[in-house]
Amino acid sequence: MGSINEIANQIYPDEDVQGQKQWESEFPYHWDADELTSRRDLLQFAVYASGTLFLGTAFLALLRRFLPSKKTAPREIARIADIPRDEAVYFHYPGPEDQAMLLRLDSGRFVAYSQTCTHLSCSVYYQKEKNRLFCPCHEGVFDTRTGVPIAGPPVRPLSRITLQANGDRLYAIGVEP
Ligand code: FES
């Protein structure tokens, strides 16, 4: 597509009035300057918008790191002896509609996360054969040990559930923000 001047010249060809096209004398507007200004404005807007998004995300990440875990009533998840290594147990926490998963890692350590994907809230599942947490909606992938996104569109880690062992049983006792 040509510039505005080129398009105007096609519509009103060769109508000179004292060295100007007729339409230019009727509408004395500085089109070139206008295009330059628009591009500069657009570029400025893009820079400010990206900077604001970056600062907002950094602020939320800091907030998440320093806010204490939200305590809720402890809920028993399973007997420790019943969960083999490299296996996941799905449960609901903190509310009856909130899907969550407990993993026993290869090392024997337990971790638990909300199943809600931090991209657009689909459910995340443990894929044992690939040792990853996977969201099928847009192929988001999270690290099993940390819940941090490692592939796909998600940029924030999964919400982590605080665990506590009591006797031979494992309990969920809070959700990290
Ligand atoms: S909703 Fe999980 S990757 Fe998009």
Boltz pocket constraint, residues with backbone or C-beta under 6 A from the ligand:
constraints:
  - pocket:
      binder: B
      contacts: [[A, 117], [A, 118], [A, 119], [A, 120], [A, 121], [A, 122], [A, 135], [A, 136], [A, 137], [A, 138], [A, 139], [A, 140], [A, 152], [A, 153], [A, 154]]
      max_distance: 6.0
